[in-house]
Amino acid sequence: MEPAVVLNGYEAIKEVLIDQGNDFSARAKIPLADKVIKGGGIVFSNGKTWKQLRQFALTTLRNFGMGKRSIEERIQTEAQFLLEKFHDTKGQPFDPHYLMINAVSSVIGSVIFGKHYGYNDKMFQTFTTLIVESIDGLTSVWGQLFNTFPAFMEWVPGPHHHVIVKYVKCREFILEEAKEHRATLDPNSPRDFIDCFLIKMDQEKHDEASEFTMENMVTCCIDLFGAGTETTSSTLKYGLLLLQKYPEIEEKVHEEIDRVVGHSRMPSMADRRQMPYTDAVIHEIQRFISLLSLSLPHAVVKDTPFRGYIIPKGTTVIPVLTSVLYDSKEFPNPTEFDPGHFLNEDGTFRKSDYFMPFSAGKRVCAGESMAHMELFLFFTSILQNFKLKPITDPKDIDLTPLEKPVNRFPRRYEFCVIPR
């Protein structure tokens, strides 16, 4: 057991993550993650490893279209596949869980592996399931018990031990992909993230201290895939549940989509500026569900002065993002789902510095811009084509999340979609 600093409120979190971002940029010790990943990759690494791999990942993602038209087209393609699956339900109740995970994972999969895996590709489905289950294991009560009492929990049987087994299987899948990539690699024409990493490895092969190793490539792929799948798919599932609970909000979104986009083409990111209400709804979904309520724990890189105290080097720092997203001065009635939180009086979209679902500062989510695109394009594509039909009275829909030690997920549910 070690002391930790817990941050509540916008001012404290901004001061730490943004104003003093360099001093608070380390990742805290997370024993189960360290046991599995051994300090590699992007999410759980520190120092030189983190700086070099994060910068490489950001540059590579941008080069492959993150925030640009090319990634938008990939998302639109996946949205078409998702709409086909929705049509196949023929108005009958279904659980959107796996369809949403498939749609989102296929987008990040196309960037990492350079190909589209169909919904029936068993190898890719197994890989995706293992990633999601590994994240569940890391964030579960068992995972947190391991993080609190690592020496003791090493000897206690339980699902926390399965995380390592799943990680090894994910590693095998990526190494097999890397082997195929290596055989057909053209250094002058990289196709995806793995190609770029292999080229970087070749460039630094004589540097014994290089961070660009096969092990770090595997971990980076798992980091990007995990971060780019679970959070976005959960937000989509939660969002569809909220719109069933509030059909009057869904109806307003339908009206805006019909007016701005119509039905003769797919929605595009260029439409967002003309769709302030839909944009506000998506932001309010993210604010209301506060998916990563505690973010991931930071640590101070050196003895750091903060508000009259000295925080010793290595101390864990936990930003409570919900305290910002639920700030009652910035968002009146924060426990209510109200798109008006992101609308000005004249109906235009209202930006807020308090909107921090992706955290903030040096450790802000690397895929934030891609997540914004996915949420907008998937939501608008679904609502352009379908009306949501709950299988219970909207008043009886339970919005209570499945609380985990780190994050909050929607409960599993079924609903119907009716073509418009």
LUMMARBA-233011 format. One record per residue (C-alpha): residue in one letter; x, y, z. Coordinates in steps of 0.2 Angstrom, whole numbers, padded with zeros to 4 digits, always signed. Example, Ala and Ser with C-alpha at 12.3 -4.5 7.8 and 13.67 -1.06 7.14 Angstrom:
% LUMMARBA-233011
a+0062-0022+0039;s+0068-0005+0036;
This chain:
% LUMMARBA-233011
m+0000+0000+0000;e+0007+0017-0005;p+0001+0035-0004;a-0008+0043-0019;v-0014+0060-0023;v-0032+0061-0029;l-0037+0076-0040;n-0054+0082-0040;g-0061+0097-0050;y-0056+0106-0066;e-0044+0118-0059;a-0033+0105-0050;i-0034+0093-0065;k-0029+0106-0077;e-0015+0112-0066;v-0008+0095-0065;l-0011+0087-0083;i-0009+0103-0093;d+0000+0117-0084;q+0013+0105-0075;g+0010+0092-0088;n+0029+0087-0090;d+0031+0084-0071;f+0015+0073-0070;s+0018+0064-0086;a+0024+0047-0079;r+0013+0032-0078;a+0010+0025-0061;k+0015+0007-0056;i+0002-0005-0061;p+0008-0022-0056;l-0003-0033-0066;a+0001-0022-0082;d+0019-0022-0078;k+0019-0041-0076;v+0011-0044-0093;i+0019-0030-0103;k+0035-0027-0094;g+0036-0008-0096;g+0035-0008-0115;g+0023-0001-0128;i+0014+0016-0126;v+0000+0015-0113;f+0010+0008-0098;s+0028+0014-0102;n+0038+0028-0096;g+0054+0039-0100;k+0062+0036-0117;t+0052+0021-0121;w+0036+0031-0119;k+0042+0047-0128;q+0049+0038-0143;l+0035+0025-0146;r+0021+0038-0143;q+0028+0050-0155;f+0031+0037-0168;a+0013+0031-0165;l+0005+0048-0167;t+0015+0052-0183;t+0011+0035-0191;l-0007+0037-0187;r-0008+0054-0194;n+0001+0048-0210;f-0012+0034-0212;g-0026+0047-0211;m-0031+0050-0193;g-0041+0065-0193;k-0041+0065-0213;r-0052+0060-0227;s-0044+0043-0229;i-0048+0037-0212;e-0065+0044-0214;e-0068+0033-0229;r-0062+0018-0219;i-0075+0022-0206;q-0089+0025-0219;t-0085+0008-0226;e-0086-0001-0209;a-0102+0009-0206;q-0110+0001-0222;f-0105-0017-0216;l-0113-0012-0199;l-0129-0006-0207;e-0130-0022-0217;k-0130-0032-0200;f-0143-0021-0193;h-0154-0024-0208;d-0151-0043-0206;t-0160-0042-0189;k-0177-0039-0199;g-0184-0029-0184;q-0181-0043-0171;p-0173-0039-0154;f-0154-0041-0154;d-0139-0037-0143;p-0127-0024-0151;h-0112-0029-0141;y-0102-0039-0153;l-0108-0029-0169;m-0101-0013-0161;i-0085-0021-0156;n-0083-0028-0173;a-0086-0012-0182;v-0074-0002-0171;s-0060-0015-0171;s-0061-0017-0190;v-0057+0002-0191;i-0041+0001-0180;g-0037-0016-0188;s-0036-0009-0205;v-0024+0005-0199;i-0013-0008-0190;f-0014-0023-0201;g-0018-0015-0218;k-0033-0026-0222;h-0051-0028-0219;y-0056-0043-0209;g-0074-0049-0212;y-0086-0052-0197;n-0084-0070-0200;d-0065-0071-0199;k-0063-0082-0184;m-0044-0078-0181;f-0048-0059-0180;q-0064-0062-0170;t-0054-0072-0158;f-0040-0059-0157;t-0053-0045-0154;t-0061-0055-0140;l-0045-0059-0132;i-0041-0040-0132;v-0057-0035-0124;e-0056-0049-0111;s-0038-0044-0107;i-0044-0026-0103;d-0059-0033-0093;g-0046-0043-0083;l-0034-0028-0080;t-0049-0017-0074;s-0058-0030-0064;v-0059-0032-0046;w-0047-0047-0047;g-0035-0036-0057;q-0036-0022-0044;l-0033-0034-0030;f-0017-0040-0039;n-0012-0022-0041;t-0015-0019-0022;f-0007-0035-0016;p+0004-0042-0030;a+0015-0053-0020;f+0000-0061-0011;m-0011-0062-0027;e+0003-0071-0036;w-0001-0087-0026;v-0020-0085-0026;p-0029-0094-0040;g-0041-0083-0050;p-0045-0075-0067;h-0031-0062-0065;h-0019-0076-0071;h-0029-0078-0087;v-0023-0060-0093;i-0006-0066-0096;v-0012-0082-0106;k-0023-0070-0117;y-0009-0058-0120;v+0002-0072-0126;k-0011-0078-0138;c-0013-0060-0144;r+0006-0059-0146;e+0006-0074-0157;f-0008-0067-0169;i+0002-0051-0171;l+0019-0060-0174;e+0011-0070-0187;e+0004-0054-0196;a+0022-0047-0194;k+0030-0062-0202;e+0018-0060-0217;h+0022-0041-0218;r+0041-0044-0217;a+0040-0056-0232;t+0031-0043-0243;l+0038-0027-0236;d+0042-0013-0248;p+0052+0001-0238;n+0047+0014-0250;s+0028+0010-0249;p+0022+0006-0231;r+0005-0001-0230;d+0000+0001-0212;f+0007+0003-0194;i+0016-0014-0194;d+0025-0010-0210;c+0031+0007-0203;f+0037-0001-0187;l+0047-0014-0197;i+0055-0001-0207;k+0060+0009-0191;m+0067-0007-0184;d+0078-0009-0199;q+0084+0009-0198;e+0089+0006-0180;k+0095-0012-0181;h+0113-0007-0176;d+0107+0003-0161;e+0107-0009-0146;a+0097+0004-0136;s+0084+0006-0149;e+0066+0005-0143;f+0060-0002-0159;t+0060-0020-0156;m+0048-0034-0160;e+0042-0035-0142;n+0038-0016-0142;m+0029-0018-0159;v+0018-0031-0152;t+0014-0021-0137;c+0011-0005-0147;c-0001-0015-0158;i-0011-0022-0143;d-0011-0004-0135;l-0018+0004-0150;f-0030-0010-0153;g-0036-0011-0135;a-0038+0008-0133;g-0046+0010-0150;t-0059-0004-0148;e-0067-0005-0130;t-0070+0013-0126;t-0077+0018-0143;s-0088+0003-0144;s-0094+0005-0126;t-0099+0023-0130;l-0109+0018-0145;k-0118+0005-0136;y-0122+0017-0121;g-0127+0031-0133;l-0140+0019-0142;l-0147+0015-0125;l-0148+0033-0120;l-0157+0038-0136;q-0170+0023-0133;k-0173+0031-0115;y-0176+0048-0123;p-0185+0046-0140;e-0188+0065-0141;i-0169+0067-0142;e-0168+0054-0155;e-0182+0062-0165;k-0172+0079-0165;v-0157+0070-0172;h-0167+0062-0185;e-0174+0079-0191;e-0156+0086-0191;i-0149+0072-0201;d-0164+0072-0214;r-0162+0091-0216;v-0143+0092-0218;v-0138+0075-0225;g-0154+0067-0232;h-0155+0049-0238;s-0146+0049-0254;r-0128+0049-0247;m-0119+0044-0231;p-0115+0057-0218;s-0097+0064-0218;m-0087+0074-0206;a-0090+0090-0216;d-0108+0088-0211;r-0104+0090-0192;r-0102+0109-0193;q-0120+0110-0199;m-0127+0098-0186;p-0124+0106-0169;y-0138+0096-0161;t-0131+0079-0166;d-0114+0085-0161;a-0120+0091-0144;v-0129+0074-0141;i-0113+0064-0145;h-0103+0075-0133;e-0117+0074-0120;i-0116+0055-0121;q-0098+0055-0118;r-0100+0067-0103;f-0114+0058-0095;i-0107+0041-0096;s-0090+0046-0090;l-0083+0030-0096;l-0065+0031-0089;s-0070+0039-0073;l-0053+0038-0065;s-0043+0040-0081;l-0027+0029-0080;p-0016+0034-0065;h-0001+0046-0067;a+0015+0048-0057;v+0027+0062-0054;v+0043+0061-0063;k+0053+0070-0049;d+0049+0079-0032;t+0036+0091-0038;p+0029+0107-0029;f+0010+0108-0030;r-0001+0120-0020;g+0011+0122-0006;y+0016+0103-0005;i+0030+0093-0012;i+0024+0077-0020;p+0038+0065-0019;k+0045+0057-0036;g+0035+0042-0041;t+0019+0046-0031;t+0004+0039-0039;v-0008+0053-0045;i-0026+0049-0049;p-0037+0062-0059;v-0055+0059-0056;l-0062+0064-0073;t-0080+0062-0067;s-0077+0077-0056;v-0074+0088-0071;l-0087+0080-0083;y-0100+0082-0069;d-0096+0100-0063;s-0112+0108-0059;k-0106+0126-0063;e-0101+0121-0080;f-0115+0108-0083;p-0131+0113-0073;n-0140+0097-0067;p-0125+0086-0072;t-0134+0070-0067;e-0147+0073-0081;f-0144+0068-0099;d-0146+0085-0108;p-0138+0089-0125;g-0141+0108-0120;h-0125+0106-0110;f-0116+0108-0127;l-0128+0121-0135;n-0128+0140-0135;e-0144+0149-0133;d-0145+0152-0152;g-0143+0133-0155;t-0125+0133-0160;f-0113+0121-0153;r-0105+0126-0137;k-0087+0120-0134;s-0081+0117-0116;d-0064+0115-0108;y-0072+0104-0096;f-0075+0091-0109;m-0061+0078-0104;p-0067+0060-0108;f-0050+0057-0116;s-0041+0064-0101;a-0029+0079-0105;g-0011+0084-0107;k+0004+0073-0111;r-0005+0057-0109;v-0021+0062-0118;c-0028+0047-0128;a-0018+0046-0144;g-0033+0041-0154;e-0044+0055-0149;s-0047+0062-0166;m-0051+0045-0173;a-0063+0042-0159;h-0072+0058-0163;m-0074+0053-0181;e-0080+0036-0177;l-0093+0041-0165;f-0100+0054-0177;l-0100+0044-0192;f-0107+0028-0184;f-0120+0037-0174;t-0126+0047-0189;s-0126+0032-0201;i-0136+0022-0189;l-0149+0035-0186;q-0150+0040-0204;n-0156+0023-0208;f-0165+0017-0193;k-0177+0021-0179;l-0172+0013-0162;k-0186+0003-0154;p-0183-0002-0136;i-0191-0019-0130;t-0197-0011-0114;d-0205+0005-0110;p-0192+0019-0111;k-0196+0024-0093;d-0190+0007-0087;i-0173+0007-0097;d-0159+0005-0084;l-0145+0017-0087;t-0135+0012-0072;p-0118+0007-0078;l-0108-0009-0073;e-0096-0001-0062;k-0078-0007-0062;p-0063-0001-0052;v-0057+0010-0066;n-0071+0012-0079;r-0090+0011-0082;f-0099+0000-0095;p-0117-0001-0101;r-0126-0016-0095;r-0130-0029-0109;y-0146-0026-0118;e-0157-0030-0133;f-0167-0018-0144;c-0174-0017-0162;v-0170-0006-0176;i-0184-0001-0189;p-0178+0005-0206;r-0184+0023-0209;
